Amino acid sequence: MPNPFNEPPTVYYTLERAGRMQLLVNSADGRDLKVLHEATQEKGDYQFQWDTNALVPGMYYVTLLLDGKPVVKKAVKVG
């Protein structure tokens, strides 16, 4: 949030069960850019402050993996 964004956004996510999670970011063309966060977490609501200062404006994909199962959301950085 917010989306689209021009300031570093906060990624909010909910884990339906405890497990090993990763937050990943990919470019619009599918290139892996960065692992934002990786941890073993309990079931619950979380947030992560995403430092987007080095990113150029464009579309990105943020993926939440919980024990290898993905949930993908689009994120758009505006100039």
C-alpha positions in Angstrom: 0.0 0.0 0.0 -0.4 2.4 -1.7 -0.5 1.0 -5.2 0.5 2.6 -7.5 3.3 4.2 -5.4 6.0 6.7 -5.6 7.2 6.6 -2.0 8.4 3.3 -0.5 5.3 1.2 0.1 4.3 -1.1 3.0 3.6 -4.7 2.0 0.8 -6.2 4.2 0.3 -9.9 4.3 -1.5 -12.6 6.2 -0.3 -16.1 6.9 -3.1 -18.6 7.3 -0.7 -21.0 9.0 2.8 -21.0 10.5 5.6 -21.8 8.1 8.6 -20.8 6.1 7.8 -17.6 4.1 9.6 -15.5 1.6 8.7 -12.1 0.0 10.2 -11.9 -3.5 10.1 -9.1 -6.1 10.3 -9.7 -9.9 10.4 -7.3 -12.8 7.5 -7.1 -15.3 9.5 -9.4 -17.6 9.9 -12.0 -14.9 13.5 -11.4 -13.8 14.1 -12.2 -10.1 15.2 -8.9 -8.5 15.4 -9.4 -4.8 14.4 -11.5 -1.8 12.7 -8.8 0.4 12.2 -10.9 3.5 12.6 -14.5 4.5 11.7 -16.1 7.9 9.8 -18.7 9.7 6.7 -17.0 11.0 3.6 -17.9 13.0 0.0 -17.6 11.6 -1.1 -14.0 11.6 -1.0 -10.5 10.0 2.4 -8.9 9.1 3.8 -5.9 7.3 7.1 -5.2 5.6 8.5 -1.7 4.6 9.7 -2.2 1.0 12.7 0.1 0.1 11.9 0.9 -3.6 14.3 3.9 -3.9 16.6 2.0 -6.3 13.7 0.9 -8.6 12.8 2.7 -11.8 9.2 3.5 -12.5 7.3 0.5 -13.9 5.4 -2.7 -13.0 6.7 -5.2 -10.6 5.4 -8.5 -9.1 5.6 -9.1 -5.3 5.3 -12.8 -4.4 4.6 -14.2 -1.0 5.7 -17.8 -0.8 4.5 -19.9 2.2 6.1 -23.3 2.2 6.6 -22.9 -1.5 3.0 -22.0 -2.4 2.9 -18.6 -4.2 0.5 -15.6 -3.9 1.4 -12.9 -6.5 0.4 -9.3 -6.6 1.2 -6.5 -9.0 2.9 -3.3 -7.8 3.3 -0.2 -9.9 5.9 2.5 -9.2 5.2 5.8 -10.8 7.7 8.6 -11.4 
